[in-house]
């Protein structure tokens, strides 16, 4: 699909009409949270105004809340590519869900066991597991990266695997450099050693199709506010694993899925917004030519095929625009023949400016970009960028070629 198709979708996002002084706002902060379409805002408001109640009651609004929750589990199951909607768990955010799961898993690890983490990951996919290993007396092994292109050292990963490996945590994609990790072969190698694998799909989810069944992972987490929805986290796990693990929960909470892991009263209004966000993506797939418009998963496949192609063109445009600017260093894959190995997320360093100064100058022009390490602390340290960090630019499908040109011009002027 061409830029005109995606330009028309912008009309569904109220925030995109914002001005900063005389400048139209251009949102390149998507890796920290995307903007939401009108239907998500309406879904949250509609829940509050018409259906607001706790679940499990024998009255209209409670039954409506139950129905909405059921539909949300099914919608997310289709987004993930799994058939069992009861294995979908909602919670405050990915970090909280991961900390809860890590606490449970720590009870199954023993001294002498080993877990493998990576230097490329967001700290929410590092420290929770490291803390759990500490509590269990297990050993943490950390996969190195190639700092030249910010990719995982897969040879090092294979060297770290052993009969003692119980668990591997890896991100589907780096939230700092956009690197897409080869999760399928990583999972296969880990499974050969009898280890379970947890995938952090937070940064991957707005850009490409989640393929839980194809990847054959054991756990996966993502966040709806990264794929055009409200602030809420999502956890998936294999049924037999979620049923066996000891969940930390109050006594009245059920022992069955998914309630076993959904501790406390849930954020129903945001869960309603998750359904609307997935519906938005499904409609995008229909508009992009989904041949079975009533089949949610097939429409999601078509949506993300269109999104990937378009966002790759934005990435190429951005890289081409910064060619020859010697004061700027782009961390990560820049080879145009390897764009399928990265998402349109870029961390940059400037020879003469701090990341904070740079982000502030761009922000004054209505160009929204993040600075710092974005919780990818190990990566920032490996690149020698602490404590200042880097400037992060992130494109999603509501960004336009004109916005990229405007951003490139501002970066080159600096």
N, C-alpha and C positions, 0 to 999 in steps of 0.2 A: 504494500500500500504506500502511496506517495504522501508527501508532506501535507497536501491539501486535506486528505482524509483525517490525519491526526490534528490538523489545525481546527477542523470543525468540532472535534471532541472537546476542545478547550472551553467551548461555550457551556459545558456541563459543570465547570469548576469555578464557583464564584470568586475564589481568592485570586484567580489569575487576572482579574480586572483591576487589581490594586495599583495605586500610584505611590511612588516615593518622591515627594516634591514634584518636579517636572518630569520624572522618569517613570515609565511603566515598570512594575516589578517583574523581575525574571527569576524564577525559583530554581536555583541550582543546588538546593539544600536537601533534595529528595532522599539521599542516603540517611539523613537524620529523621526523616518523616515526610511522607508525601502529602500533597494537598488532596482534598476529597471532593468527589462530585456531589452535586446538589442532592441526589437521591440518598446519599449517606446521611447528610444533615437532616433531611426529611424523615428518614427512618428512625433516627435517634429521637427527634422531636415527636413523631407519631407514637412511639412507644411510651414516652412520658405522658402524652396527652390522652391516650386512649387505652393502654394496656398495662400500665405500671402496677405490678404485683409480684410477690414472691411466688415461687412455683410449688405445685403439689396441693393446691387448695381446691375445694369443691365449689368454685364460683367462677364467673365469666372471665374476669381479667387474669386470674391465675391459670385457668385452662388455656387462655390465649398466650400467656407467657410460656407455658409448657410447649405449646405447638410451635412457637417461634424458636425456642431452644432446640427442639427436635429438627426443625428445618435448617438451623445453623450448623448443627453437627453434620447433617447430610451434605450441605453446601461445601463445607470445609473438606469433608472426605473426598468430594469430587475435585476440589482444587488440588489436594495432595495426590490424588490418584490411588485411593484406597477404597475398599468395598465396605469396611466395617466402621460405620459412623460412631459407634460407641467407644472407639479407640481415640477419638478426638477430644482433647481436654482444653478448656478455656481457663485463663488465669490473668492476673494483673498485667504481666508482661513476660517476655522471654526470660529475662534474668531471674525473676522470682520463681517461675516454673522450673528453670534449670537448677536453681539452688535447692528447691524441694526434691527434685529427682535425684540430685547428687547426694543429698542427705540419706535418701533411701538406699541408693546403690552402695554407699559407704558401708552399710551394714552387711553387705555380701562380700566385701573385699577383706583380705587378710594380709598380714605382714609377709612380704615375699612376692605378692602380686604386683603387677606393673600396669600402669595406664600410659597412653601416648597422647600428647597434646601437640599443638604446633605454634610456632612464633608468628604465624600469619593471621591468627584469629583475633576477633573481638574478645575482650577480657571476660565477657559473660560466658564464653565457651572455653575459658582457661581456668580462671581462679575458682569457680565453683567445684570443678573436678579436682584441682590441686588441693583445695581445702578438704574435700571428701577423702582423698588419698592420704592426707596427713592424719586425719582422724582414724583411718583404718590401718595406718602403718604401712600403706602401699607405697611403691616407688613411682615417681613421675619421670617419664622420658619425654623429651621435647624435640620435635622435628625441626631441623634447620631450614632456612630459606636461601635461595639464590638472590642476593641483594641487587644483582644487575637487572633482573626483570620481576622481582618480587613473586617468584613462584616457589612452591614447595620442593624440597630436595627429596624426591621419591626414593632415590637410592638409600638415603639416610633413613627414611621411614622403614624400608624393608629391613635394614640392618637392626633397627630398634625392635622389630617384631620378634617375639620368642614364645616359647611354651608358657611363659609366665604372664604374657599380655592378657589382661582381662577386658580392657576397655580402650576404645579409641574415640576421641572427639575431634571433629574437623569441620570447618565451614564449607558450605557449598561455594561461597565466593567471598573474597576479602571486601570488607566494608570500607577499606582505605584505598586500595589500589585497583579494585575491580577484578582481580585475578580469579578466574573460575577454576576450581580444583577438580581434578579427575576423580570424583567420589566413587564411581562404580568400581574401578580397579582397586582403589584403597579399601573399600568394603570387602571385596572378594579376598584380598590378601589377609585382611584382619580375620575374616570368618574362617579361613583355612587354619588359623591358629586358635580358633575357638573364642575369639574376642567379640564383644558387642560393639556396635558403632552408633554414635550420636552425631547427627548432622545439624549444624546451625544454618538454617535457610533464610534467616532474617533479611540479609541483603540480596539474596538471589530471587526471592519471591516476586518482587514487582517487575522483574526483567525477563524471566524465563519460566517455562512450565516446570512445576514440581513433579517429580516422577518417583514417588516413594516405592511403589511396587517394582518398578524396573531397577532402581538402585539397590533394593533389597537391604536397606538400612534397618536398624533396630529401634531407633528413636529419631525424632526430628522435631525441631521447634522453629517457629517463625512469629512475626508480629504483624497484626492487621494494619497498624498505622504506617507500615512501610509499603503496603500494597493498596493504598487509596481508601483505607478504612479508619476506624477509630482506634484509640489507644487501648489495645488489649492484646494479650499474648495467646499463643496456640502451641500445644504440645501434642505430639502423636507418639504412640509406642505400640509395639506388637502386643496383641491381646494377652498372650500367655505371660509376657514379661510384666505388663502392668498389673495383671491379676496376682502374680506371685510376689512381687515386691511389697515390702511393708510400707504403706503410706502413713505419713504423719497427718492425722486428722482427728477431729473430735468424735466422740462415741456415737452420737446419733447419725452421723454421716454414713451413707451406705457403703457396703463392702464391694458392691458391683460397679462396673464401669458405666459411664465415665465419672459418676459421682464420687467414687473413691478418691479421685485425684483433684476434684473441683471443690477445694476446701472453702467453706463459708458461702455466704450469699454472693452470687455472681453479678457482674456488671451487665444486667440484661439489656440496657439501652445501647451499650456499645456492641453487644453480641448481635442485636438487631441491625446495627450499622455494618457489621461484618457481612451479613447476608446481602445487604444492598451493595457493598463493594464488589462482592463476587458477581452479583447480577450485572453490575456495570461492565465487568470484564467479559461476561457471557454475551452481553449485547454488543460489545466491541467485536467479539468473534463472529456474531451473526452478521454484523455490518461488513465484516471482512470476508464474508462468503462461506460461512460454515454451512456445509451441505445438509446437516441434520439439526436445524435450529432449535429443536426441543431436547436435544441431547447436551446436557450441561458440560460434561467433560470434553466432548468433541469441540464444542464452541470455545472452550478455554484453550484447547490445543491450537485452534485457528487464531485466537486472539494473540497468544504469545508468539506464534510464528510471525505475525505481522509486527508485533512490538519489537521482537529481536532484530528483524531486518531494518526497521526504521531507526532504532537506537544505534545500530551499528553504523548507519550512515552519518548520524550525528557525531559519533566517536571519530570516524574518519575525517569529517570536516574539522573537528576541533584539533586533531593532531596535525592535519595539513596546515591549519591556520597558525600554529605555533612553530612550525618548521623554521629553523634558522634563528630563533630567539635565544641567544647564548646565555642570557641572564636567568633563564627559566629551566629548571630540571623537572622532568616528568618521571615519577617513580612508578615502575611497572612496565607492562608490555606496551611497546610503541610500534612494533613491526606491523604494518598494515595487513600483512598476510596471516597474522595470528589474532585478528580481532575476535574470532570466535572463541578464543581462550580468555577473553576478558569481558567485563560489563562496562558500560559507559560511565565509569566512576574513576576520577583521576586525583591523585595527590601530587601537589606541585611544591617546589621550593624555589625561592628567588634569591639571587646572589646578594642583593642589597636590602631586602625588606624582610621583616619578620612576618610570619604567617598572620599574626593578629593585625598588624598594620595593613597588610595587603587586603585582608578580608574587610577591614573597616573602610578602606578606600573604595572597594567594590560596592560595599553596602550603601555608601553615600550616593552611588550612581544607580541604585535600585537593583543591583546584581547580588543576589543572596548566595553566599558560600560560607562553608564552615572552616574554622581553623583549629589547630591543636592536634591531638592524637586520636580523637573520636573513639576512645577506649581500645584502640588497637595498639596498646602500650608496648607489647613485645616487639611488634614490627617497627614502631617509631624508634625504639631503642636500638634495634638491629641496624637501622638506617642512620643512626647517629643524629636523630632529629629532636631528641628531648633536651630541654623542657619546652621549647617553642612549638614543636610539631610542624605541620605542613598545612597548606591550603587545599581544601577538598572541593572539587567540582563534580557534581553528579547530575547526569541527564536522565530524565524519564520521558515517557512518550508524549506528555503534554508540552515538552519543550519544543521549540521551533528552530529551523535553520537560521532565521533572522536573529533569534536570541543568541545562538552560538556565535554568529558573526559579531554581534554587539559585544559579547564577552571577550572574544579573541581580540577585538580592537582595543578594549580596555586593558587587557593583559599585555598586549604589545606596547601600548603607550607607557606602561609602567617601566 
